Amino acid sequence: MQVPLSGSDIDEKDIQGVVNVLKSRFLSIGPKIVEFEKKMADYMGRKYTVAVNSGTSALHLIVRSLGIGEGDLVITTPFSFIASSNCLLFEKAVPAFVDIEPDTLNLDPEKVESKILSMKKEEISKLKALLVVDVFSHPVRWDRFKELADKYSLRLIEDSAEALGSEYKGEKAGNLGEIGVFAFYPNKQMTTGEGGIIITDDEKVAQLCQSMRSQGRGVSGEWLSHLRVGYNYRMDELAASLGCSQLDRLEEIIFKRNQVAQLYNHKLQEIEEIEIPYIADYVTRLSWFVYVIRLKKGISRDQIMQYLNQEGVQCKPYFTPIHLQPFYRKMFGYKEGDFPVTEDVAGRTIALPFFNNLKEEQIDYVVEKLKEGIKLVVSE
């Protein structure tokens, strides 16, 4: 059996919507992006949404719209997809990494405050924002981060790219920071192929992002009138159409993913050598993005992954620490041991196959091969 890591859930309505766009006169800058942005704003209960071609683009526009620039410091996590830090490098700002909580795998707010209190005056003057990531769709401790943002006069950016539909104490992820981001890559809860969106109530930020996503054009949209430096970050009509139909099915999608996660939880709970995903009590709804297990210390993760892959079970290490990526080491001098919780967790995680329509017999096969792999490695 071959079990892929991820897979999209595309139905006939999705396909027909894209076909209808292809038959229309608008492939870009048309009515579908307007419809998609309105649907997302209504779903989130926010005033403004700005759809773009990726979550990375969304983060970059936010950083730029907040005036974060060369030499500025932004506290963020080293345990994330690399875009959450690269978006700062695009503007020559500096990611100020802080270690994570060992259970949620999210940025640790107590360590964040300790980091701030240990900073020199010149560093404090450059500290502009907290860029907080809801890792693996699990919201961070938002009450505490809001306190920190208020206490130290910092902008609060929520990278909720992986957490569409999750809730913190009844509030939707993406609404918990000052400005939020979702992404719609094919492995996400819903997809637009490639794509992302900015969520905010800040009119100034929304207008700047709208302008910069389209070559710096003004509100009028005059084609050859450019008010500022901008980019070609627009979402096209095909992607927006897919987003509209996928959003209509979001509750169904979240339900299906939860069923898959619960099957995994049930079938894996008796394997002593692993830890299943942790969910904090403040999470009132988890919209599963990936299913990531952790091996107990001392078990070779790489050997088990090798076995799974050779048996047809696709899997990945989620995540490799950002600070240990080669060019981060070179730019900032990071080394092993700088963020011990991140490094420990990153060396023990395995993302198992996870998507909406994963069948129970596929899950059974994954679990069977995982048990075999663990037995082989432990017995060596």
N, C-alpha and C positions, 0 to 999 in steps of 0.2 A: 504494500500500500504506500502511496505517496501522499503526504499531508502538507500542504503549503502553509507558510507562516501566516499569511493574511489573504483576504479576498473581498472584493466589493460586492454589494448587494444591489444589483441593477435590475429593475423590472420594466415591463412594457411601457408604462407611463413615462419613465425616465427616457427610454429610447425614443418614444414618439415626440416628447417635448423637444429633444435635440433635433430630430428630423424636421419638426415644424420650424425651428430656427433656421436650419439650412435652406428651407424653402422660402424664407422671408427675405426682406431686403437688408436686415440688420444682422451682421455677424459680430459687431463690436459697437459699443456706445449706443445701445438701443433700449427698448422697454424692459427686457428681461432682467438686466442688472438693477434697474429701479425697483422692479417687483421683488427681486430677491432681497435687496437691502431693506425694503419695507417689511417683508415677512420676518426677517431676522430681528428687526427693531421691535416688531410686535411680540415676537416670541420672547425676547429678552426684557421687554418693558423699558427700553432705553430710547432716547430721543434720536440718536444718530448712529448710523452704521456706514462703513466705507468698505466696499468689497474690492479685493485686490487679487493678484495672481498667485500669491502664496502667503503662508503664515510668516515667513521670513521677511517678505516685503512689508507686511503689516507692522511687524516689530520695528523695522528700520524707519518707517514713516512716523511711528509714534516717537521714537528716540529723537528724530530730527524736529518733529513738531513741538517737542518740549524744550528745544534749545540746548539739548545735551551735546556737548562738542569736545574738541581736543583737550585732553588732559583731565576731563571730568571723571569722577569715580561713580560707579553704580554698583551697589551690592547685589549679588545674585548667586545662584547655585552652580557648583561644578558638576552636579549630577543631573544632566538634562541633555536633550538634543542640542547640538552645537550652535544652532541658530540663535538660541536665547542669549548667547554671549557674543557671537559674531556680529549681531546687529549693532552692538556698541562699538566694535572695532571699525565698522563702516564709517563712523563719525569721529574716529580717533579718540573715543572715550575708552576708559579702562574698566574691565570687569573686576570688581573687588570680591573675590570668592569667599564664601563662608560655608562651613561644613553643614551636613544634613542631620535630621533626626533618624535614628536607627530603625524606627518602626514605620513611619509614614514615608520615609525617603525624601521628604520635602525639606526645604531650607529651615534651619533651626532658628527661631526668633530670639531665643536667649543668647545664642552664639552671635547673632547679628548685633544685639545691643552690646555685648562684650567687645566685639570688633570696633564698633563706633566709639566706645569709651576708651579704647586703647589707641585711637588715632591721634596723630599730632595735629596742631592747629592748622597747618597748611593743607593737610589731608582733609580735615573737616570742611574747610572752605571750598574744596573741590567736590565734596560728596553731594550729589544731586538727586539720587533716586534709589528706590528699591525696585528691582525687577524680579518678581516672584513667580515661580513656575508651579502650577498644579500638576505634579509629576504623576504619570500613569493615570490621569483623571482624578486623582485624590486631592481635594482642596487642602491648602495649607491652613494654619491657624490664623485666620484672617483678622479676628478681633485684635490679636497681639500685633500683627503687622500694621494695622491701622493706627494703633497706639504709637508705634515706633515712628510711623510716617508723620503723625501730628507732632510728636515730641521733638523730632529733629528736623522738622520742616522739609520733608523729602517727598518728591512725587512718587506715586505708588502705581506701578505698572503690573498688570496681571497677564502673564502668559498662560492662558487657559487653552492653548492649542489642542491639548489632548483631552479636554474635560467638558465638551459640549453636553449639557444635560445633567451634569453633576450638581449637587447642592451642598452648601455649608449652612447649617442651622436654618434650613428652609429657603435660603437665598441661592439663586442660580450662580454657578461659576461663570466668570466673565463679567459679572456685575459687582464683584467684590473689591476690586481695585478702582483706582481713579479712571483707568482706561483698560479695556480688555481686548484680547485677541483670541480668535479661533482659527483653526486650519482645517482644510478639507482634502488632504492627500488621500489616496485610495485606501490606506489602512485605518483611517479615522472612522468615527461613528457614522458620519455621512460624508459623501464625497462630491466634489465638483471636478474631479480629475486632478487638477492642481488648483489651489485657491486658498484664500484666507479672508478674514474680515476684522475690522476694527469696531469696537463697541464703546460708546462714550455718551455722556450727557454734555460734554464740553463743546460748545459750538465752534469756538476758535480752533481747537484741535481738529475737529471734524472737517472744517473748511480748509485748513492747511493740508490735511491728508488727502482730501478730494483733489486739491490742486496739484500736489506733488505726485500723486499716482498717475497723472496725465500730463507729463512734461511741463508742469508748473503753470498750466493755464488757469485763468481766473474763473469766477462763478459763471460768467457768461458762456464759457466754453469756446470762445472765439479761437479758431484753429491755429492761427499764427500769432496769437498774442500770448506772451509768456511773462508772468509776473515774478517768477522766482525759478531757481534751479529745481527741476523736477525729473521724473523717471517714467519709464513705460511700465508701470506696475498695474495696469488695468486688468480687471477680470473681463473675459470676453462673454458674448451672449450665449454661446454653447454651454460654457461652464455655469453661468447664472441660471440657465434653464434647468440644468441637472440639479443645481442647488435648490431651486424652487420645489421640484418634485420630491427630492430626497427629504427636504425639511417637512413636507406634508406627511412623511412616513417616519419621522424621527422617533415618536413614542413606540411604534412597532419595532424599530431598529434597536432601541435601548432595551426593550423587553427581550428580544431575541438574544442579544449579547449577554444580558443578565442570566438567561437560562443556560447558556454555554458556560459562563463563569461558575454558576452553582453546580453544574455537573462536574466540572473540574474540582471544585472544592470538596464535593462528596467523595469523588473517586481517589483523590490524592491525600485525604486527611490522615490515612493510616500509614503513610510512608514516613517513617521516623527521620529519614535523612534530609527531608526538605521542610521548608516553611511556605505555607500558602500566603497569598497577599493579605496584608493587614488593613483593616478599615477602622478608623477612629470613630468614637461615638458621636462626634460633632458632625459627621458626614450623614446627612439625612437622605441623600440619594447618591449612589455611585453609578455613573454612566461609563461602563467598562471600555477602556481603550485597548489595552493589551492585558495578557495574563502572564505575569512574571512571578516565577517561583525563586526561592533562595535555597541553595544547598547549605547544609550544616558545615561549619568550619572543618577544614582538613580533607574535604572531598574534592577531587580534581574536576572542576567545572568543565574545563576544555576537553578532557577525555570523554566525559558524558555527552557533551555536545557533538563531538566527533562520532560517537556511536549512534546518536539519534539521527544525525544527518546521513550516515551511511545506511541506516535502516529506513530512510525515506521520510523522516520527520524533520521538517525544516525548523530551525531554531536560531536564535541570535542572543548575544550578550547585551542586555539593556541595563545601563548605558556604560560605555567606556568613559571614564572621567575626562571632562573637558580640559582640566589643567594639565593632564598628561598627554594630550594630543601633541604631536611633534612641534607644530609651529607655536603653540602656547608655551611649551618648554623653552623654545628658542627666544620668543619675544619677552617673556616675563621671568624666566629662570625657575619655573616650577619644577619640583622633583617629587619622587615618591615619598610619602610620609607627611606631605603638607596638609592633607585633608583625610585623616585616617578612617573616619566612618564611611565617607564616599568610596575610598579605595577598597575597604573591606567588603562593602555591599557589592560594588561593581565587579569584584572578583568571584562572586558567588551567584549572580543572577542569571537566569535563563528565561527568555521569552518563548513560550510554547505557542504552537499554532492557535490562532484565535481570530474568528470572524463570525459574522451574523449566522451564516448557514452551515457552520461546522456540525457535522452529524455525530450522533452518539457513538457509532461504531468507529469513527475516526478518533474521537476522544479516547475510547477504550484502547485503540491501537497505540496512541501517544503514551498513555499511562503504562501500558504493558512494556513498551520499549524503554521508557524512563526507568521502570523497575529493573529491567534487565541490565541497563547501562550502569545503574547504581551498584547492583550486585557484582557486576564484573569489576568495577573500579575499586569497590571496597574490599573485595576478596584478594586483590593483587598485593 
